[in-house]
Amino acid sequence: MTESKDNLIEPDKPKRHRLNADQKRALKVATVSVFVQQYGRKAQRGVEPNDRRYNRDIEKALKQLSPEELDSLMRDDEA
């Protein structure tokens, strides 16, 4: 019965853990992949052309990356 106060308050909440380098890279690759799919979808006839729903913060971050880093993130699954 040595449970911490946090566990008593929210017993269903999982404990947080730090991500290792491989997990961080996989998360970045997944985020870039989803962004590219949303950003590059085909235009739809008769619909507002500026209705794309993608994260502007991710777009800003990707624009700040070097071309080599962006390429390696986009091509991660091909390695």
Buried (B, 14 or more C-beta within 10 A) or exposed (E): EEEEEEEEEEEEEEEEEEEEEEEEBEEBBEBBBEBBEBBEEEEEEEEEEEEEEBBEEBEEBBEEBEEEEBEBBBEBEEE
